[in-house]
Amino acid sequence: MLNFTKMTGLGNDYIYINCTDGVKIKNISEVTKKLSDRHTGIGADGLILIDKPSSLDSDFKMRIFNSDGSEAEMCGNGIRCVAKFIHDNNLSNKDKLSIETLAGIKKVKLLEENGECNEVIVDMGEPIFQDKNIPYNVYEAFSKDLDLDILGEKMRFTVVSMGNPHAITFVEDVNKVDIEKYGPAIENNPIFPNRTNVEFVQIINKNNIKIRVWERGVGETCACGTGACAATVASGLNGYTDENVTVALPGGKLQIEWGKDNHIYMQGPATKVFEGRIE
């Protein structure tokens, strides 16, 4: 028997399981694929485990598994929901938490109103530009311009890591992008040894952008927190936007700030959908 909570950050939905009380899951990749199936399982973009930290520097640890069973380094929408899960289940009474991820320790601040937490601010850390750390196979100094041949078309990308890899390209109208065609081709391009998330970005003005995300190991998602951060960084690097940006995704909006400390701050909602039990 396994208790779970289905949660969503702007439609980017995961199955959350509390492992702090000793719950162990065998064959986690296969379990994730089975539970994530939207026809025969619970249905989700993946599975997130909440566990005790590995060190005294953090309060909790999260592990993220995509719907294809692969493990991801970080999930921006997921970590907001982890914070809400911890709050709702009385696992901590702190309003500021340090959460261990494969992308390092992330600090979150819970915004409460009348005892409820439905909004979270996350310090996503500094963007990463070195090729070996993104990673991508171009061993030269970082350039915001990476030209690739994608299905016979020349496309230009800005490559950024927010603890996980992102390839960002700018388009006139995101609604006209054939994301099912180009997303997989970019994700699996040999230049990205660990595959990559892909963001198609439309600039609205200096403080507003609109994006669609092809998420590595999942496909198109309603929202992607790290993708919104990476898109904001890429937009700023290219001179399109200022430091405070509202990012519109199919599932809703996130507020992203590129701080003077070079850290990226993300604010957005976290919502519980339902709870259940797997026999």
N, C-alpha and C positions, 0 to 999 in steps of 0.2 A: 504494500500500500504506500502510495506516494502523494503527499499533498502538494498542490501547486497553485500559483496565482497567475492569471493572464493579465498583463499590463501593457500599456501603450504610451509612447511618446509621439504625439502627432500622427498616429496611425502606424508607426514603426513598432510592431507588436512582438513581444517575446513571452515565453513561458518562464516564470521565475520559481525557483525551488530553494528553500532554506536548508542549507547544509551545516549551519552552525551548531546544530544539535547532534551531529554525527551521521547524518544521512550520507550514504555512499551510493553512487550510481555506476554500475559496470557497463562497459561498452557504450560510453557516453555518445560517441559519434552516431552509432546506430539508433540509440534511443532518441537523440535529437531529430534525426531524419524521420523517424516514425511519428513522434509527437507533433512535429512541425507540419506534417502533411495536412493540407486544408480540405482534403476529401475524406481521408480515413483516420486522421488524428485530431488533436486539439486545434491545430492550425496556427502558425506563427512564422515570423521571420527567423526564429531560432530559439535557443534555450540559454538562460542565464542562471548560473549558480551563485548563491550568496554564502560565503563561508568565513571562517575565522581567518585572521591575517597570518602571514608567514613571519612577520616581524613586529616589533613594538612600535614601529613608525606609522602604522596604519590601524584603523579601527575594524575594517572588514576587508574581504577580498571578493572580487567578482571574476567569474570566468564566462566568456561569451562563445557560444557555438552557433554558427550559421546553419540555416535550414539544410544545407548539403552535408552537414556533419563536421565541417572544418572549423577550427578554433580561430577566433579573431583576437587581435590585440586590444581593441578598445571599441566602445559603442557609446556615443554621446547621449542618444535618447535612452539607451539602456541604463546608464549610470544615474540619470535623473530618477528613473523608476526604481532603481535599487535603493536610492536615498529615501524615496517615499515608502517602499516596502519596509525598510528598517524602522521608519517612524511609525507606520500603521501597525506593525507587529510588536512594538515596544521592545525592540532589540537594543535600542539606545535612546537616551533622553537628550542627546546633544543636538544642537541645531547646526553645528559644523562638524563634518566628518572627513576623515582621510580614508580613501578606498584604494586598495591595491589592485592593479590591473597589469596585464602583460606589457602595457605601454608606460608603466611606472605608477607612482602613487598620485591620485587625483584628489583634489580638495573640493568638497561640495558644501553649499550653504542652503539649508532648507528654509523656505519662506512660508511661515505659518499664518493662518488667519482663522480665528475662532477654533484653534486646536487642530485644524485641518492643514495638511501640506499637499498642495496641488501644483506648486511651482518651485523650481530648483535652479540655483546658479552653480555652474561648474567652472572651476579654473582648469582649462584644458591644457595648460602648459604652453611652452614655446613651440612654434612651428619649426619643422626640421627641413633643411634644404640639401644636406649633403647626400650625394647619390647613393653611397653605400648604406646609409641609414633609412632610406625611403622604403625599399630599395629599388633602384633601377640600374640597368647595365650601361650607363654612360659614364665612363671614368674620366671626368673633367670637372672644372669648376662649375658651380651651379649657374645655369642660365634659365631665365623664366620662359624661354622659347625652346620647346622640344618638338621638332617636326617628325611626324610619323606617317607612313603610308598605311591607311586603314581601308581595306577592301577596295583598293585602287584609287582612293581619294587621299589627298594630302591634308592632314589635320594638324593643327598646332596646339600644344598642351603646355600648361604650367604644372610642374610636378612638385607636390608638397606632402609631407607626412605630418599627421597629427597623432603620431604613435602607430598609425596604420597608413598604408599608401593611398594616395589620391592623384588622379590625373584629371586636370580641369581644362575644359575647352569652352570658348566663348561663342555663342550663337546669337542670331538676331531674334529668334522666336523659339523658345523651348518646346512649345506645343507642337511644332512642326518637325521635331527631331524623331527619327525612327529609332527609338532607343533599343528596341528588341533586336534590331539589325546591328547597330554599331556598338552597343554596350558590351556584348560578349566578346566581340573582336578586339576591343580595346583592353578589357579585363584580362584576357588571355594572351596578349601580345608578348612575344618572347623577351622583350626589353624589360618586362616586370617579372622578376624571378619568383615572387610570392603572389603574383597576380595583382590587380589594383582595383580600387573603387573608382568610379568614373562620374564626374559632375559636368553637366551641360548647363552653362550659366548665361542668363540674359540680364544685361545691365539695364536697370530702369532709370536710376539717377545716382547721385553720390552717396546716398544712404539707403538704397533699396536695390536688391537683386532678386531674381527669380531663378530657381534651379530645379532640375530633375536629376535623380541619382540612380545610377546602375550600381548596386551594391555587390561587392565581391562575394560569391558563394550564395547569393540570394536572388538577385535580379533587381528589377526596379522596385523601389520601396517608396512608401508615402512620405517618408522623411529620413534624414540621416544627420545626426548631430555633428559627427566629425566631418562629414561632407560639407555641411553648412559652414563650419569653421574654415576648412580648407578652401572653399570657394571664396570666402571673405578675404583670406590671406592672398589668394591669387588675384582677386579683383583689386586689392590695394597695391600689390606689387606692380600691376600693370597700369596703375594710376587712374583706375575707373571709379574708385570709391574712397570715402574717408574712413576713420577708425571705428565709427559706430554704424552698423549695418543691420537692417531688417531683412532677413532671408525668408522669402516666401517659397514654401514647398507644397506639393500636392496635399499634404495633410495639415498644413497650417504654417504659422510663422515662428521663427526663432530670432531672438535678439543676440547679436554677436558684437563683441567689442575687442578690438586689437589694442590692448592696453599699452601705456607708456613703459611698462616693465617687460614688454615684448610677449606677455602672456595673452592667450586668447580666452575670453570669458563668454560663456554661453548661458543664456537664460531661456527657460521654456517649461512647458507643462509636463506633468506625469499623471497618468490616470489608471486606476484599477478597473479592469473590465469585469472579471469574475474570478471566483475561486472554485477549486474542484479537487477531486481525489482520483488517482489512478489505482485500480485494484491490481 
